[in-house]
Amino acid sequence: MFKIAAISDVWQDIGEFFGGSGIAQFFTDGGWKNLIMLAVACVLIFLAVKKDFEPYLLIPIGFGMMLINFPGETGLTGDGGDAFISFLSAGLPVYPCLIFLCIGATTDFGPLIANKKTMLLGAAAQIGIFITFVGAIAIAKAIPSLEWNANVASSIGIIGGADGPTAILVTTRLADKYLPIIAVVAYSYMALVPVIQPPIIKALTTKEERKIRMDSVRPVSKQEKILFPIIVSFVTILIVPSCAPLIGCLMLGNLVKESGVVPNITKALANSLMYIVTIILGLCVGAKAKADLFISLDTLIIFGLGVIAFSIATASGVLFGKVMCKVTKGKINPMIGAAGVSAVPMAARVVHKIGQEEDPENFLLMHAMGPNVAGVIGSAVAAGVLLALF
């Protein structure tokens, strides 16, 4: 009898242990959602590691998403984990600004300074943001259950700028609830630039246009490079004060780089700080992607609007590039307008690659970097406009 009782107690203990484990939670109501989110997290990590899709951010986002979606009081879902994430998340509005500071310290504004007309291409590509904003408002009226307002529509529209940090800053200010969805969508489409842009570029340009060679970029003096971030700061912040956090940090980083007098700070911004902030930002965003929020109709529609926003932005840049091509009598290759989105330097590389497919001796990379850098400035200004309005 003693042996039977002992065996019964062991099985009872095993049953209680299993019942309290995370595995058992998958079989409860809603447990399937956690399972799906864990699969999504693994897919993001796979794309980052195997396909090299935005690995610096998708790895921490995927891992944070994984930790927060283990069922039960495990991972980051316990009291200690919640406190840890709350502590890190307190800096969410600041992290995008720090990333812009680092981007400024690693970016050469020379191509934009040498050919200032290309700034118009960066501005044209931001049309995707505002068209998508209007589209999100229209969908919200058609589907009242979404409960979207102008704040949410602004956060969705900013995906069209192809700028992850800007999308995160706007969303933390206007629609924090949707931060994980919009952040994952924004960085997913940024990673898919080489997939999304080529068909659009080729559909809107002719073979002859894609073969157009542009004159060599003129040398830019150190004085011009130092004055440029100061002048841009004055002009943009005086017109749109709410863009000051992003534009100010971007231009400060570039001024630090171009001044040449603080090389250690430049090195720290371009390396250590960039990577530290990126991994913390990614972990915080991923840890906000709880199953109940992420698996919803909102997510599916935002993913759809995201690709529309990005496609319209690309198309707008190319179409305005065609206008500039006509006005300059063929001196501007219209493809560089596609680089007007803020995905630096991926969009510029895509344009260069397509150009070389048509003519192996056509080098468009430096020309495309002009609108590409302008796109970073343009998306920050567009974000400032939305923040000022809503």
C-alpha positions in Angstrom: 0.0 0.0 0.0 2.8 2.3 0.8 4.4 1.8 -2.6 1.1 2.4 -4.3 0.5 5.6 -2.3 4.1 6.8 -3.0 3.7 6.2 -6.8 0.3 8.1 -6.7 2.0 11.0 -4.9 4.7 11.1 -7.5 2.3 11.2 -10.4 0.3 13.9 -8.6 3.5 15.9 -8.2 4.4 15.4 -11.8 0.8 16.5 -12.8 1.0 19.6 -10.7 4.4 20.4 -12.1 3.2 20.0 -15.6 0.0 22.0 -14.9 2.1 24.9 -13.7 4.5 24.8 -16.6 4.4 27.1 -19.6 3.7 24.1 -21.9 0.4 23.4 -20.2 -0.7 27.0 -20.8 -0.6 26.4 -24.5 -3.7 24.2 -24.1 -5.7 26.9 -22.2 -7.9 29.6 -23.7 -5.8 32.0 -25.6 -2.7 29.8 -25.4 -2.6 29.4 -29.1 -2.0 33.1 -29.5 1.2 32.8 -27.5 2.3 29.9 -29.6 1.8 32.0 -32.8 3.7 34.9 -31.3 6.6 32.6 -30.4 6.6 31.4 -34.0 6.6 35.0 -35.3 9.5 35.8 -32.9 11.5 32.8 -34.3 10.7 34.0 -37.9 12.1 37.5 -37.2 15.3 36.0 -35.7 15.6 33.7 -38.6 15.2 36.5 -41.1 17.8 38.6 -39.2 20.4 35.8 -38.9 19.9 33.8 -42.1 18.7 36.5 -44.5 20.5 39.5 -42.9 17.3 41.5 -42.7 17.9 44.4 -40.3 19.8 42.1 -37.9 20.8 44.8 -35.4 17.2 45.4 -34.6 15.2 42.3 -35.6 17.3 40.1 -33.3 16.5 42.0 -30.1 12.9 42.6 -31.2 12.4 38.9 -31.9 14.0 37.9 -28.7 12.0 40.4 -26.6 8.8 39.2 -28.4 9.8 35.6 -27.5 10.4 36.4 -23.8 7.1 38.3 -23.3 5.0 35.6 -25.0 6.1 32.6 -23.0 2.8 31.6 -21.3 2.4 31.9 -17.5 4.5 33.9 -15.1 7.7 33.3 -17.0 10.3 35.3 -18.9 9.5 38.9 -18.9 5.9 38.4 -17.8 6.6 38.1 -14.1 6.8 41.0 -11.7 10.6 41.3 -12.0 10.5 41.2 -15.8 7.7 43.8 -15.9 9.7 46.1 -13.7 12.8 45.6 -15.9 11.0 46.4 -19.1 9.2 49.3 -17.6 12.6 50.7 -16.5 14.0 50.3 -20.0 10.9 51.5 -21.7 10.9 54.8 -19.8 13.5 55.9 -22.3 11.6 54.9 -25.5 11.0 58.5 -26.6 14.7 59.3 -26.2 16.1 56.2 -28.0 15.1 57.3 -31.5 16.7 60.7 -30.9 19.9 59.0 -29.8 19.9 56.8 -32.9 19.5 59.9 -35.1 22.5 61.4 -33.3 24.5 58.3 -34.2 23.2 58.3 -37.8 24.3 61.9 -38.2 27.8 60.9 -37.1 28.0 58.1 -39.7 26.4 59.9 -42.7 28.1 61.9 -45.4 25.9 64.8 -46.4 28.3 65.7 -49.2 26.2 64.3 -52.1 23.1 66.3 -51.0 25.2 69.5 -50.6 26.8 69.0 -54.0 23.4 68.6 -55.7 20.8 70.4 -53.6 18.1 69.8 -56.1 17.9 66.2 -55.0 16.4 67.5 -51.7 13.1 67.9 -53.7 13.2 64.1 -54.4 13.5 63.4 -50.6 10.5 65.7 -50.0 8.4 64.1 -52.8 8.9 60.6 -51.3 7.2 61.7 -48.1 3.9 62.0 -50.0 3.4 58.3 -49.1 3.1 59.3 -45.4 0.2 61.7 -45.9 -1.7 59.6 -48.5 -1.5 56.6 -46.1 -2.7 58.9 -43.2 -5.8 59.7 -45.2 -6.3 56.1 -46.1 -6.1 55.0 -42.5 -8.7 57.6 -41.5 -11.0 56.3 -44.3 -10.6 52.7 -43.2 -11.3 53.7 -39.6 -14.6 55.3 -40.7 -15.5 52.2 -42.7 -14.6 49.8 -39.9 -15.7 51.6 -36.6 -14.5 48.6 -34.5 -10.9 49.5 -35.2 -11.3 52.6 -32.9 -8.6 54.5 -34.8 -8.3 58.2 -34.5 -6.0 60.8 -36.2 -3.2 59.9 -33.8 -3.2 56.2 -34.8 -3.5 57.2 -38.5 -0.4 59.4 -38.1 1.6 56.6 -36.6 0.6 54.3 -39.4 1.3 56.9 -42.1 4.8 57.5 -40.9 5.7 53.9 -41.9 5.8 55.3 -45.4 9.0 57.3 -44.5 10.8 54.0 -44.2 12.5 55.3 -41.0 12.2 53.0 -38.0 13.4 55.5 -35.3 11.0 58.2 -36.6 8.1 55.7 -36.6 8.9 54.7 -33.0 9.1 58.3 -31.8 5.8 59.3 -33.4 4.0 56.2 -32.1 5.3 56.6 -28.5 3.9 60.1 -28.5 0.6 59.6 -30.3 -0.4 55.9 -30.1 1.8 54.0 -27.7 -0.6 51.0 -27.7 0.3 50.3 -31.3 4.1 50.7 -30.9 5.1 47.0 -31.3 3.0 46.5 -34.4 4.1 49.7 -36.1 7.8 49.2 -35.2 7.8 45.6 -36.5 6.0 46.7 -39.7 8.4 49.6 -40.2 11.6 47.6 -39.8 10.2 44.6 -41.8 9.5 46.8 -44.8 12.9 48.6 -44.4 14.5 45.2 -44.5 12.5 44.4 -47.7 13.7 47.4 -49.6 15.6 45.3 -52.1 12.5 43.3 -52.7 9.8 46.0 -52.8 11.5 48.8 -54.7 12.9 47.2 -57.9 9.5 46.2 -59.4 8.1 49.7 -58.8 11.1 51.4 -60.2 11.2 49.3 -63.3 7.4 49.7 -63.8 7.6 53.5 -63.8 10.8 54.0 -65.8 11.9 53.1 -69.3 15.1 51.3 -70.2 16.5 54.5 -71.7 15.8 56.4 -68.5 17.4 53.8 -66.3 20.6 54.1 -68.5 20.9 57.8 -67.9 24.4 58.7 -66.6 24.7 61.7 -64.3 27.6 64.1 -64.1 30.2 63.5 -61.4 29.4 64.8 -58.0 31.4 68.0 -57.3 33.8 68.1 -54.4 32.3 69.6 -51.2 34.5 71.8 -49.0 34.8 71.3 -45.2 33.3 74.7 -44.7 30.1 73.7 -46.6 29.9 70.5 -44.6 30.1 72.4 -41.3 27.6 75.1 -42.3 25.1 72.7 -43.7 23.8 71.1 -40.4 23.7 74.5 -38.8 21.6 76.0 -41.6 19.3 73.0 -41.9 18.7 73.2 -38.2 17.8 76.9 -38.3 15.4 76.5 -41.3 13.6 73.3 -40.4 13.2 73.9 -36.6 12.0 77.5 -37.1 9.4 76.4 -39.6 8.4 73.1 -37.8 9.5 73.4 -34.1 8.2 70.0 -33.2 10.8 68.3 -35.5 13.6 69.7 -33.3 14.3 66.4 -31.3 15.0 64.4 -34.5 16.5 67.1 -36.7 18.5 68.6 -33.9 20.1 65.2 -33.0 20.7 64.3 -36.6 22.5 67.6 -37.4 24.4 67.6 -34.1 25.8 64.2 -34.9 26.8 65.3 -38.4 28.4 68.5 -37.1 30.4 66.5 -34.6 31.6 64.3 -37.4 32.4 67.1 -39.9 34.1 69.4 -37.3 37.0 66.8 -37.0 37.9 68.1 -33.6 36.2 65.5 -31.4 37.2 62.2 -33.1 36.7 60.1 -29.9 33.0 61.3 -29.6 32.5 60.6 -33.3 33.9 57.1 -32.9 31.7 56.5 -29.8 28.5 57.7 -31.6 29.2 55.6 -34.7 30.0 52.4 -32.8 29.4 51.9 -29.1 26.4 54.1 -28.5 24.6 53.1 -31.7 24.7 49.4 -30.9 23.8 49.9 -27.2 20.8 52.0 -28.0 19.7 49.7 -30.8 19.7 46.6 -28.7 17.8 48.2 -25.8 15.3 49.8 -28.2 14.7 46.5 -30.0 14.2 44.6 -26.7 11.7 47.1 -25.4 9.7 47.1 -28.7 9.7 43.3 -28.8 8.7 43.0 -25.1 5.6 45.1 -25.8 4.3 42.7 -28.5 2.0 40.7 -26.3 -0.2 38.1 -28.1 -3.5 39.7 -27.2 -2.5 43.0 -28.9 -0.6 41.7 -31.8 -3.0 39.0 -33.1 -5.8 41.2 -34.2 -7.5 42.8 -37.2 -5.5 46.0 -36.5 -2.3 44.2 -37.2 -3.3 42.8 -40.5 -4.6 46.1 -41.8 -1.5 48.0 -40.5 0.7 45.5 -42.4 -1.3 46.1 -45.5 -1.2 49.9 -45.1 2.5 49.7 -44.4 3.4 48.2 -47.8 1.0 50.6 -49.5 2.7 53.6 -47.7 6.2 52.4 -48.7 5.1 51.7 -52.3 3.5 55.1 -52.7 6.6 56.8 -51.2 8.8 54.9 -53.7 6.5 55.7 -56.6 6.2 59.4 -55.7 10.0 59.8 -55.6 10.4 58.1 -59.0 7.6 60.1 -60.7 9.0 63.4 -59.4 12.4 62.1 -60.6 10.9 61.8 -64.1 9.7 65.4 -63.9 13.2 66.6 -62.9 14.6 64.5 -65.7 12.4 66.3 -68.2 13.1 69.7 -66.7 16.9 69.2 -66.8 16.7 67.6 -70.3 17.9 64.2 -69.2 20.6 65.2 -66.7 18.9 63.4 -63.8 18.2 59.7 -63.7 14.7 59.4 -62.4 15.5 56.2 -60.5 17.3 58.2 -57.8 13.9 59.5 -56.7 13.3 56.0 -55.2 16.1 56.7 -52.8 14.1 59.6 -51.4 12.7 57.2 -48.7 14.7 57.3 -45.5 16.2 53.8 -45.7 19.9 54.8 -45.7 21.8 53.5 -47.5 19.8 50.5 -48.7 17.5 52.5 -51.1 20.6 54.2 -52.7 22.2 50.8 -53.2 19.0 49.4 -54.8 19.0 52.3 -57.3 22.7 51.8 -58.0 22.3 48.1 -58.6 19.4 48.5 -61.0 21.4 51.1 -62.9 24.3 48.7 -63.3 22.0 46.0 -64.6 21.2 48.3 -67.5 24.7 49.7 -67.9 27.6 48.2 -65.9 29.6 51.4 -66.1 26.8 53.6 -64.7 27.6 54.6 -61.1 24.6 56.1 -59.4 25.4 55.4 -55.7 26.7 58.8 -54.8 23.9 60.5 -56.8 21.3 58.4 -55.0 22.7 59.2 -51.6 21.6 62.8 -52.1 17.9 62.1 -52.0 18.5 59.3 -49.6 19.9 61.7 -47.0 17.2 64.2 -47.9 14.6 61.5 -47.1 16.0 61.2 -43.6 15.5 64.9 -43.1 12.1 64.8 -44.9 10.7 62.0 -42.7 11.8 63.9 -39.6 10.1 67.1 -40.8 6.9 65.1 -41.7 7.0 63.5 -38.2 7.2 67.0 -36.8 4.2 68.2 -38.8 2.1 65.3 -37.5 3.2 65.8 -33.9 2.4 69.5 -34.2 -1.1 68.7 -35.6 -2.1 65.9 -33.3 
